[in-house]
Amino acid sequence: MALQGNLRDFTITQLLNLVNLARKTGTLVVEGPSDVALLTFKEGKLSYAQMDHEDNSLAYILRRTNKISSSQYRTIRERAYQMSDKELGLLLINAGYLTQEDILLSIQQYFINIVQRLFTWVEGFFRFENAVAPPDGKITVRIDLENLIIEGSRRMREWERLQEEIPSLDMALKFTDRPGTNLRNVNLSVEEWRVVSYINPRNTIRQIAQAAKMSDMEIRKVVYGLIQAGLAEIVRPEGMPPPITYRPAFQSNNKVEQKSLINRLISRIRSL
C-alpha cells in the first residue's frame, strides 16, 4: 500500500521518523494550501528538497546563503542560465570563486530550511513515491534525519503555544498607550522593525505577514514578542463588525418559570 494521507493525521515530524526508521528511498510530495514541497531521500537520509513555486537553482541558493552577491547572481542568471547546477558548481570551483565545501554547505542549509518550513504545515496532503529521483543535473547531499526530527518536535510545541497566544491572524495590532516610550530607544530585530512599520488598526496581522514576507510562524513569533514587551496589543480591525451575540428568546430569573416555558415550547413543537 502506498504511503499517502492527510497532514491532519500525520505531522511532517512523524513522516520523517517513518522514513528514517524504514530507511526509505524515494520522494515525499507534500501539497500545502499555497505550495508543493518535494523531499527526496536515499536510504533514510535527506538528499534533495525543493518548493515548486520557488527558484531552486544553485545560483539562487548561493545568493540566499550569502555566498555570492546580488550582482554576481544576476550575472550568473544571464550568462550561465543554460548550465545545470552540477555544471555551474564545477565552473565556480574551477574558477576559484567557491570551494566544494562552500557549495555543499549552502545546499544543505537550504534543504534543511525547506524542511523546517514544513513543520508548521497542518493542512494538506502527502504521498511517498518510491524510487523517484531528483531532477537531472541537481546536486544531492546526505543529511541525517535525527536532528531534523528533534528540531521538528521542538518547533511543533512552539507552534502550538503561539497558536494559543495568537489564535487568529485576522485581528489587527495597535501600539499600546505608554507615555514616554520611544521606539528608537527599543532594541528591536530587523524582522520586528519590519512588522512595527505596518502596525495600524486597519492592517490585519495576516496582511502584515504578507507585506513583510513572513510565514505564519514567523509573524506569530514577532507579534508575541512585541506583545510581551508591552509595545503592541491585539485589537479588532477597524471596520470589522462586532461579533454577533445571541440572546435567548425569553429571559427569566425564575428557574421554575424557565423550565415551565421550555416544557411548553417542547410540547408545542411535538404537536406541530
C-alpha positions in Angstrom: 0.0 0.0 0.0 1.3 3.4 -1.0 2.2 5.9 1.8 -0.2 8.7 1.5 -2.6 10.7 3.6 -3.6 14.0 5.2 -1.4 16.2 7.3 -4.1 16.4 9.9 -3.4 12.7 10.6 0.4 12.6 10.2 2.7 15.5 11.0 5.9 16.1 9.0 7.9 15.0 12.0 6.1 11.7 12.1 6.7 11.2 8.4 10.4 11.9 8.7 10.6 9.5 11.6 8.9 6.8 9.5 11.3 7.4 6.6 14.3 7.4 8.9 13.3 4.1 10.7 12.4 2.3 7.4 15.5 3.7 5.6 13.2 4.5 2.7 14.4 5.7 -0.8 12.1 7.9 -2.8 10.4 11.3 -2.9 7.9 12.6 -0.3 5.5 15.0 -2.1 3.7 17.4 0.3 0.8 19.5 -1.1 0.1 22.5 1.1 -2.5 25.3 0.7 -0.2 27.5 -1.4 2.8 25.4 -2.4 4.1 21.9 -3.1 7.3 20.6 -1.5 9.4 17.7 -2.7 11.7 15.9 -0.3 13.9 13.1 -1.8 15.5 10.5 0.4 18.1 7.9 -0.1 18.2 5.0 2.4 16.6 7.2 5.1 18.7 10.3 4.6 17.6 13.6 3.0 19.3 14.1 -0.3 17.3 16.8 -2.1 14.5 19.3 -1.4 12.6 21.9 -3.3 9.5 24.2 -3.3 7.6 24.2 -6.5 6.9 27.9 -6.5 10.4 28.9 -5.6 13.6 29.3 -7.6 15.6 26.3 -6.6 18.7 26.9 -8.8 22.2 26.7 -7.4 22.6 30.4 -8.2 19.6 31.3 -6.1 20.7 29.0 -3.2 24.2 30.6 -3.2 22.6 34.1 -3.2 20.2 33.2 -0.4 23.0 31.9 1.8 25.1 35.0 1.0 27.9 33.1 -0.9 27.5 35.4 -3.9 26.3 39.0 -4.2 23.2 40.2 -6.0 25.2 41.4 -8.9 27.0 38.0 -9.2 23.7 36.3 -9.0 22.3 38.4 -11.9 25.4 37.8 -14.0 25.1 34.0 -13.5 21.5 34.1 -14.4 22.2 36.0 -17.6 25.3 34.1 -18.8 25.0 30.6 -17.3 21.2 30.1 -17.3 21.6 27.0 -19.6 24.0 25.3 -17.2 22.8 22.6 -14.8 23.6 23.0 -11.1 26.4 20.4 -11.3 28.0 22.2 -14.3 27.7 25.6 -12.6 29.2 24.2 -9.4 32.2 22.8 -11.2 32.7 26.1 -13.0 32.7 28.1 -9.8 35.1 25.7 -8.1 37.5 25.6 -11.0 37.4 29.4 -11.3 38.3 29.7 -7.6 35.2 31.6 -6.6 34.0 28.9 -4.2 35.1 25.7 -2.7 33.2 22.4 -2.9 32.5 22.7 0.8 31.0 26.2 0.4 28.6 24.8 -2.2 27.6 21.7 -0.3 27.1 23.6 3.0 24.9 26.1 1.2 22.8 23.4 -0.3 22.4 21.5 3.0 21.4 24.8 4.7 18.8 25.5 2.0 17.3 21.9 2.1 17.1 22.0 5.9 15.3 25.4 5.8 12.7 23.9 3.5 12.1 21.0 5.9 11.8 23.4 8.8 9.2 25.5 7.0 7.1 22.3 6.5 6.9 21.8 10.3 4.2 24.3 10.6 2.1 22.9 7.7 -1.0 21.5 9.3 -3.3 21.5 6.2 -2.6 19.5 3.0 -1.9 16.1 1.6 1.2 13.9 1.2 2.3 10.9 -0.8 5.5 8.9 -0.9 6.7 7.9 -4.4 9.2 5.1 -4.3 12.4 5.3 -6.3 11.7 8.8 -7.7 15.0 10.6 -8.0 15.8 14.3 -8.0 15.7 16.2 -11.4 18.7 15.7 -13.6 21.6 18.0 -13.0 20.8 18.8 -9.4 23.4 18.4 -6.7 22.4 16.0 -3.9 23.7 15.6 -0.3 23.2 13.2 2.6 21.6 14.7 5.7 20.8 12.6 8.7 17.2 13.0 9.9 17.6 12.6 13.6 18.4 16.2 14.3 15.7 17.4 12.0 13.2 15.2 13.8 14.2 16.6 17.2 14.0 20.2 15.8 10.6 19.4 14.3 9.2 18.3 17.6 10.5 21.4 19.3 9.0 23.7 16.6 5.7 21.9 16.9 5.5 22.6 20.6 6.4 26.2 19.9 3.9 26.4 17.1 1.1 25.1 19.4 2.0 27.6 22.1 2.0 30.5 19.6 -1.4 29.4 18.2 -2.8 29.5 21.7 -1.4 33.0 22.3 -2.4 34.4 18.9 -5.3 32.2 17.6 -6.3 34.4 14.7 -4.2 36.3 12.1 -7.3 38.2 11.1 -7.0 40.5 14.1 -5.1 43.8 14.0 -2.4 45.5 16.1 -2.0 48.8 17.7 0.7 50.5 19.8 0.0 50.4 23.5 -0.6 53.7 25.3 2.8 54.1 27.0 3.6 57.8 27.6 7.3 58.5 27.3 8.1 55.3 25.4 10.3 56.0 22.4 10.6 53.2 19.8 14.0 54.4 18.8 15.3 53.5 22.2 14.0 50.0 22.0 16.3 47.3 20.8 14.3 45.5 18.0 15.5 43.0 15.4 15.2 43.7 11.7 12.1 41.5 11.4 10.5 43.3 14.3 11.1 46.7 12.8 9.5 45.5 9.6 6.4 44.5 11.4 6.4 47.7 13.5 6.3 49.7 10.3 3.0 48.2 9.4 1.3 48.4 12.8 -2.1 50.0 12.3 -5.6 49.1 13.4 -6.6 48.9 9.7 -4.0 46.2 8.9 -4.6 42.7 9.9 -1.7 40.5 11.2 -2.2 38.4 8.1 -1.8 41.4 5.8 1.3 42.4 7.7 2.8 39.0 7.3 2.2 39.1 3.5 3.7 42.6 3.2 6.7 41.6 5.3 7.0 38.2 3.5 6.8 36.2 6.7 5.4 32.7 7.4 2.5 32.2 9.9 5.0 31.1 12.5 7.4 33.9 11.9 4.7 36.6 12.2 3.3 35.0 15.3 6.7 34.9 17.0 7.3 38.6 16.2 3.8 39.7 17.3 4.1 37.6 20.5 7.5 39.3 21.3 6.0 42.8 20.7 3.1 42.0 23.0 5.3 40.6 25.7 7.5 43.7 25.5 4.4 45.8 26.1 4.8 47.6 22.7 1.7 46.4 20.9 -1.7 44.8 21.6 -4.2 42.9 19.6 -7.4 44.7 18.6 -10.3 44.2 16.3 -9.6 45.6 12.8 -11.2 48.9 12.0 -14.3 48.4 10.0 -14.9 44.8 11.2 -18.4 44.4 12.6 -18.6 43.4 16.2 -19.2 39.7 17.0 -22.8 38.6 17.0 -24.1 37.9 20.4 -27.1 35.5 20.7 -29.7 36.2 23.3 -32.3 33.6 24.5 -35.8 34.2 23.1 -37.0 34.7 26.7 -35.3 35.7 29.9 -36.4 34.9 33.4 -34.7 34.9 36.7 -37.1 32.3 38.0 -35.7 28.8 37.2 -39.0 27.1 37.7 -40.7 29.5 35.3 -37.9 29.0 32.8 -38.3 25.2 33.0 -42.1 25.6 32.5 -41.6 27.7 29.4 -39.2 25.3 27.9 -41.5 22.3 28.5 -44.4 24.2 26.9 -42.2 25.1 24.0 -41.2 21.4 23.5 -44.8 20.3 23.7 -45.8 22.9 21.1 -43.1 21.6 18.7 -44.2 18.0 19.2 -47.8 18.9 18.4 -46.9 20.5 15.0 
